[in-house]
Amino acid sequence: MKVIIIEDEKPAARRLGRLLAELEVNVATMLHSVEESIEWFQNNPHPDLIFLDIQLSDGLSFEIFDTIEVKSAIIFTTAYDEYALQAFKLNSIDYLLKPIDDEELEKAVKQYREIHTEREPISVDFEDIKKLLVNPLEREYKKRFTAKVGQHLKIINADEVECFYSENKGTYAATTDGRNYLLDHTLEQLEEELSPKLFFRVSRKFYVNINHIKDIISYTNSRLQIKLNQYKEQEIIVSRERVKDFKLWLE
């Protein structure tokens, strides 16, 4: 089974890829925009199955199929509300609501496998779905967090966080005032809640805020070291396998 993911949020795409790998589904390609997807379809055999986000950085993903004839089954990965999801059902399209639940993903893959044998090419009425999404809402990311400080709750705005990091099985927010607050989140949960325009996961332990990077220094083994304005407790190193994506994120 050949599978591709079309998703503009690279952390979300990578997470979906990891979940699919656990189901022994090999993701051949990850695409991140309408333009990139059109070019890929024009030059490659179509996959058996597409995991398709609706709103990409350069437009709605339906625009891909205004140019390319669909020859693949599609499972939507979407943050849209229930009334739009009902339309997907009526068009016999599977969908997964973000943040993607691993059990729901397993069910969707199982359903595809059960009906895959001798299946006719999928027929999707994209125009009907687009009518429901004329003015799609932009994805809302978490703008504030709360941390317990003694008997009080501290409100922390996301733009005040220099980095999120894990330590001793806890997740902390390091803020611009030099404080570190213990949160009731894991870094994996934050992956779905942080704006990818502001935050990037540079390693297993750290998410950094682009607005609070003071310096970037070449480090051993083709890695990078990040200096933030206030946080200085631990070295923040961009892992070697994330350096390329990190540099693209900075552009």
Backbone hydrogen bonds in HBPLUS format (Angstrom, degrees):
<---DONOR---> <-ACCEPTOR-->    atom                        ^
c    i                          cat <-CA-CA->   ^        H-A-AA   ^      H-
h    n   atom  resd res      DA  || num        DHA   H-A  angle D-A-AA Bond
n    s   type  num  typ     dist DA aas  dist angle  dist       angle   num
A0048-ASP N   A0002-LYS O   2.85 MM  46  5.24 139.2  2.02 131.8 144.4     1
A0049-LEU N   A0002-LYS O   3.21 MM  47  6.58 156.0  2.28 157.5 161.6     2
A0028-ALA N   A0003-VAL O   2.77 MM  25  5.78 151.7  1.85 161.5 168.9     3
A0004-ILE N   A0049-LEU O   3.16 MM  45  6.70 153.0  2.24 156.6 164.8     4
A0051-PHE N   A0004-ILE O   3.00 MM  47  6.40 164.4  2.03 158.2 163.2     5
A0005-ILE N   A0029-THR O   3.03 MM  24  6.48 158.2  2.08 153.8 160.5     6
A0031-LEU N   A0005-ILE O   2.76 MM  26  6.15 166.8  1.78 165.0 169.3     7
A0006-ILE N   A0051-PHE O   2.84 MM  45  6.16 169.7  1.85 173.2 172.6     8
A0053-ASP N   A0006-ILE O   2.91 MM  47  6.05 160.0  1.95 166.5 173.0     9
A0007-GLU N   A0031-LEU O   2.88 MM  24  6.29 154.9  1.94 167.8 161.4    10
A0012-ALA N   A0009-GLU O   3.01 MM   3  5.38 115.6  2.44 107.7 123.0    11
A0013-ALA N   A0009-GLU O   2.92 MM   4  6.23 154.4  1.99 153.9 162.4    12
A0014-ARG N   A0010-LYS O   2.86 MM   4  6.08 160.7  1.90 154.7 159.2    13
A0015-ARG N   A0011-PRO O   2.93 MM   4  6.14 156.2  1.99 146.0 152.7    14
A0016-LEU N   A0012-ALA O   2.97 MM   4  6.17 161.2  2.00 147.8 152.6    15
A0017-GLY N   A0013-ALA O   2.91 MM   4  6.13 154.2  1.97 144.8 152.6    16
A0018-ARG N   A0014-ARG O   2.91 MM   4  6.23 150.1  2.00 146.9 154.5    17
A0019-LEU N   A0015-ARG O   2.98 MM   4  6.29 158.8  2.02 151.3 156.9    18
A0020-LEU N   A0016-LEU O   2.92 MM   4  6.15 157.3  1.97 151.6 157.7    19
A0021-ALA N   A0017-GLY O   2.96 MM   4  6.15 149.9  2.05 142.6 150.9    20
A0022-GLU N   A0018-ARG O   3.15 MM   4  6.47 146.7  2.27 144.1 151.8    21
A0023-LEU N   A0020-LEU O   2.87 MM   3  5.01 137.5  2.06  99.5 112.7    22
A0025-VAL N   A0020-LEU O   2.91 MM   5  5.11 159.3  1.95 140.9 141.6    23
A0024-GLU N   A0021-ALA O   2.96 MM   3  4.85 156.3  2.02 106.7 109.5    24
A0037-SER N   A0033-SER O   3.03 MM   4  6.07 153.7  2.10 140.1 147.6    25
A0038-ILE N   A0034-VAL O   2.95 MM   4  6.19 163.6  1.98 158.1 161.5    26
A0039-GLU N   A0035-GLU O   3.18 MM   4  6.38 169.3  2.19 151.7 154.3    27
A0040-TRP N   A0036-GLU O   3.01 MM   4  6.19 153.7  2.08 142.9 150.6    28
A0041-PHE N   A0037-SER O   2.91 MM   4  6.15 168.0  1.92 159.2 161.1    29
A0042-GLN N   A0038-ILE O   3.05 MM   4  6.21 149.0  2.14 147.6 156.1    30
A0043-ASN N   A0040-TRP O   3.05 MM   3  5.33 149.7  2.15 105.8 115.1    31
A0073-ALA N   A0048-ASP O   3.05 MM  25  6.18 166.0  2.07 144.3 141.8    32
A0050-ILE N   A0073-ALA O   2.83 MM  23  6.22 149.3  1.92 148.7 158.4    33
A0075-ILE N   A0050-ILE O   2.85 MM  25  6.20 163.2  1.88 168.4 171.0    34
A0052-LEU N   A0075-ILE O   2.94 MM  23  6.18 156.1  2.00 142.6 150.5    35
A0077-THR N   A0052-LEU O   2.89 MM  25  5.66 160.6  1.93 127.8 129.7    36
A0061-SER N   A0054-ILE O   2.69 MM   7  5.20 165.2  1.71 157.9 161.8    37
A0056-LEU N   A0059-GLY O   2.84 MM   3  5.27 152.6  1.91 153.3 155.6    38
A0059-GLY N   A0056-LEU O   3.29 MM   3  5.27 172.9  2.30 109.9 109.7    39
A0063-GLU N   A0060-LEU O   3.04 MM   3  5.87 161.4  2.07 122.2 126.9    40
A0064-ILE N   A0061-SER O   2.97 MM   3  5.62 154.8  2.04 117.1 123.8    41
A0065-PHE N   A0062-PHE O   2.96 MM   3  5.46 127.8  2.24 108.4 120.2    42
A0066-ASP N   A0063-GLU O   3.23 MM   3  5.04 154.7  2.29  95.3 102.9    43
A0067-THR N   A0064-ILE O   3.18 MM   3  5.69 149.5  2.28 105.4 113.8    44
A0068-ILE N   A0064-ILE O   2.91 MM   4  6.07 154.1  1.97 141.8 150.4    45
A0076-PHE N   A0094-ASP O   2.99 MM  18  6.36 157.6  2.04 146.0 140.0    46
A0096-LEU N   A0076-PHE O   2.64 MM  20  6.02 141.9  1.78 151.0 164.2    47
A0078-THR N   A0096-LEU O   2.91 MM  18  6.30 160.1  1.95 162.1 168.8    48
A0098-LYS N   A0078-THR O   2.76 MM  20  5.62 162.0  1.79 139.5 143.9    49
A0084-ALA N   A0081-ASP O   3.23 MM   3  5.88 129.6  2.50 114.0 124.5    50
A0085-LEU N   A0081-ASP O   3.26 MM   4  6.54 154.8  2.33 145.1 152.6    51
A0086-GLN N   A0082-GLU O   2.95 MM   4  6.24 144.9  2.08 151.5 159.8    52
A0087-ALA N   A0084-ALA O   3.01 MM   3  5.19 124.7  2.32  98.8 112.8    53
A0088-PHE N   A0084-ALA O   3.22 MM   4  6.70 148.0  2.33 144.2 152.8    54
A0089-LYS N   A0085-LEU O   3.05 MM   4  6.43 153.7  2.12 148.0 154.7    55
A0090-LEU N   A0086-GLN O   3.03 MM   4  6.32 159.0  2.07 149.0 154.0    56
A0091-ASN N   A0087-ALA O   3.12 MM   4  6.37 136.9  2.32 141.1 152.1    57
A0091-ASN N   A0088-PHE O   3.13 MM   3  5.14 130.4  2.39  94.6 108.0    58
A0093-ILE N   A0088-PHE O   2.91 MM   5  5.14 161.9  1.94 150.1 150.1    59
A0092-SER N   A0089-LYS O   2.86 MM   3  5.01 154.9  1.93 115.7 116.7    60
A0105-LEU N   A0101-ASP O   2.95 MM   4  6.21 155.1  2.02 154.0 161.8    61
A0106-GLU N   A0102-ASP O   3.00 MM   4  6.19 156.3  2.06 141.3 147.2    62
A0107-LYS N   A0103-GLU O   3.03 MM   4  6.32 154.6  2.10 145.7 152.0    63
A0108-ALA N   A0104-GLU O   3.00 MM   4  6.24 157.0  2.05 147.2 153.1    64
A0109-VAL N   A0105-LEU O   2.96 MM   4  6.22 163.1  1.99 156.6 160.5    65
A0110-LYS N   A0106-GLU O   2.92 MM   4  6.08 158.2  1.97 146.1 152.7    66
A0111-GLN N   A0107-LYS O   2.85 MM   4  6.06 157.2  1.90 148.0 154.4    67
A0112-TYR N   A0108-ALA O   2.97 MM   4  6.25 156.7  2.03 146.3 152.4    68
A0113-ARG N   A0109-VAL O   2.96 MM   4  6.23 162.2  1.99 150.7 155.3    69
A0114-GLU N   A0110-LYS O   2.96 MM   4  6.19 151.0  2.04 149.3 157.1    70
A0115-ILE N   A0111-GLN O   3.26 MM   4  6.50 146.8  2.37 146.3 153.3    71
A0116-HIS N   A0112-TYR O   2.93 MM   4  5.76 113.7  2.38 144.8 161.6    72
A0119-ARG N   A0116-HIS O   3.13 MM   3  5.25 150.5  2.22 133.3 124.5    73
A0130-LYS N   A0126-PHE O   2.81 MM   4  6.04 159.6  1.85 155.9 162.0    74
A0131-LYS N   A0127-GLU O   3.11 MM   4  6.31 143.4  2.25 144.2 152.5    75
A0132-LEU N   A0129-ILE O   3.03 MM   3  5.47 138.0  2.22 108.1 118.9    76
A0133-LEU N   A0130-LYS O   2.90 MM   3  4.94 147.9  2.00 101.8 112.4    77
A0142-LYS N   A0193-GLU O   2.88 MM  51  5.36 148.6  1.98 147.2 157.6    78
A0158-ALA N   A0143-LYS O   2.79 MM  15  5.12 173.3  1.80 133.5 133.2    79
A0145-PHE N   A0156-ILE O   2.74 MM  11  5.07 153.5  1.81 143.8 153.0    80
A0156-ILE N   A0145-PHE O   2.74 MM  11  5.07 169.7  1.75 156.7 157.6    81
A0147-ALA N   A0154-LYS O   2.90 MM   7  5.09 149.8  2.00 139.0 149.0    82
A0154-LYS N   A0147-ALA O   2.69 MM   7  5.09 176.6  1.69 160.8 161.1    83
A0149-VAL N   A0152-HIS O   2.74 MM   3  5.14 162.9  1.77 146.5 152.2    84
A0152-HIS N   A0149-VAL O   2.95 MM   3  5.14 160.9  1.99 125.3 128.3    85
A0160-GLU N   A0157-ASN O   2.94 MM   3  5.39 156.9  2.00 114.1 121.7    86
A0161-VAL N   A0158-ALA O   3.13 MM   3  5.40 164.3  2.15 110.8 115.4    87
A0176-THR N   A0160-GLU O   2.96 MM  16  5.64 137.4  2.14 157.5 168.3    88
A0162-GLU N   A0174-ALA O   2.73 MM  12  5.69 146.2  1.84 153.0 164.6    89
A0209-ASN N   A0162-GLU O   2.98 MM  47  5.27 152.8  2.05 154.6 147.4    90
A0163-CYS N   A0174-ALA O   3.43 MM  11  5.43 157.6  2.48 138.6 143.1    91
A0174-ALA N   A0163-CYS O   2.89 MM  11  5.43 174.5  1.89 169.0 170.6    92
A0164-PHE N   A0207-TYR O   2.94 MM  43  5.04 150.4  2.02 135.4 144.9    93
A0207-TYR N   A0164-PHE O   2.84 MM  43  5.04 156.5  1.90 151.3 154.7    94
A0165-TYR N   A0172-TYR O   2.93 MM   7  5.33 154.2  2.00 141.7 149.9    95
A0172-TYR N   A0165-TYR O   2.74 MM   7  5.33 168.7  1.75 164.0 167.8    96
A0166-SER N   A0205-LYS O   3.03 MM  39  5.17 139.1  2.20 134.9 145.0    97
A0167-GLU N   A0170-GLY O   2.83 MM   3  5.28 155.4  1.89 146.2 154.2    98
A0170-GLY N   A0167-GLU O   2.89 MM   3  5.28 157.5  1.94 115.4 123.0    99
A0183-LEU N   A0171-THR O   2.80 MM  12  5.63 174.9  1.80 169.1 167.9   100
A0173-ALA N   A0181-TYR O   2.83 MM   8  5.15 150.0  1.92 141.0 150.5   101
A0181-TYR N   A0173-ALA O   2.92 MM   8  5.15 161.6  1.95 139.2 143.8   102
A0175-THR N   A0179-ARG O   2.94 MM   4  5.53 160.4  1.98 156.7 163.2   103
A0178-GLY N   A0175-THR O   3.02 MM   3  5.60 154.1  2.09 122.4 123.7   104
A0190-LEU N   A0186-THR O   3.05 MM   4  6.38 153.8  2.12 148.2 155.8   105
A0191-GLU N   A0187-LEU O   3.11 MM   4  6.32 132.8  2.35 138.0 149.3   106
A0191-GLU N   A0188-GLU O   3.27 MM   3  5.19 133.8  2.50  91.9 103.9   107
A0192-GLU N   A0189-GLN O   3.27 MM   3  5.92 147.0  2.39 113.7 119.6   108
A0193-GLU N   A0190-LEU O   2.89 MM   3  4.88 141.3  2.04 101.6 114.0   109
A0194-LEU N   A0190-LEU O   3.00 MM   4  5.86 141.7  2.15 168.7 163.8   110
A0198-LEU N   A0195-SER O   3.06 MM   3  5.50 145.0  2.19 110.1 119.0   111
A0199-PHE N   A0195-SER O   2.93 MM   4  6.05 169.6  1.95 164.6 168.1   112
A0210-ILE N   A0198-LEU O   2.86 MM  12  5.53 160.1  1.90 156.9 163.2   113
A0200-PHE N   A0208-VAL O   3.06 MM   8  5.54 147.0  2.17 143.8 153.9   114
A0208-VAL N   A0200-PHE O   2.92 MM   8  5.54 156.6  1.98 148.5 150.8   115
A0202-VAL N   A0206-PHE O   3.00 MM   4  5.85 125.1  2.31 136.9 152.6   116
A0239-SER N   A0202-VAL O   3.00 MM  37  6.34 160.5  2.04 160.9 163.3   117
A0212-HIS N   A0209-ASN O   3.04 MM   3  5.65 167.1  2.06 121.4 125.6   118
A0229-ASN N   A0212-HIS O   3.27 MM  17  5.93 141.9  2.42 153.1 158.8   119
A0214-LYS N   A0227-LYS O   2.64 MM  13  5.36 148.4  1.74 145.9 155.2   120
A0215-ASP N   A0227-LYS O   3.11 MM  12  4.94 153.8  2.18 134.7 135.7   121
A0227-LYS N   A0215-ASP O   2.83 MM  12  4.94 168.9  1.84 151.3 150.2   122
A0217-ILE N   A0225-GLN O   2.80 MM   8  5.01 165.8  1.82 150.2 155.3   123
A0225-GLN N   A0217-ILE O   2.73 MM   8  5.01 165.4  1.75 153.7 158.7   124
A0219-TYR N   A0223-ARG O   2.89 MM   4  4.97 151.9  1.96 145.0 135.7   125
A0223-ARG N   A0220-THR O   3.20 MM   3  5.76 151.7  2.28 113.2 120.7   126
A0238-VAL N   A0224-LEU O   2.74 MM  14  5.11 162.4  1.77 150.5 156.4   127
A0226-ILE N   A0236-ILE O   2.87 MM  10  5.43 167.7  1.88 160.7 164.2   128
A0242-ARG N   A0239-SER O   2.87 MM   3  5.40 153.4  1.94 116.5 125.4   129
A0243-VAL N   A0240-ARG O   3.40 MM   3  5.37 160.2  2.44 101.8 107.4   130
A0246-PHE N   A0242-ARG O   2.88 MM   4  5.97 152.5  1.96 151.9 160.9   131
A0247-LYS N   A0243-VAL O   2.95 MM   4  6.19 157.9  2.00 153.7 157.9   132
A0248-LEU N   A0244-LYS O   3.12 MM   4  6.43 155.2  2.19 147.2 154.1   133
A0249-TRP N   A0245-ASP O   2.87 MM   4  6.08 149.5  1.97 144.7 153.5   134
A0250-LEU N   A0246-PHE O   3.06 MM   4  6.36 140.7  2.22 144.0 153.8   135
A0251-GLU N   A0248-LEU O   3.20 MM   3  5.42 144.9  2.33 102.3 111.9   136
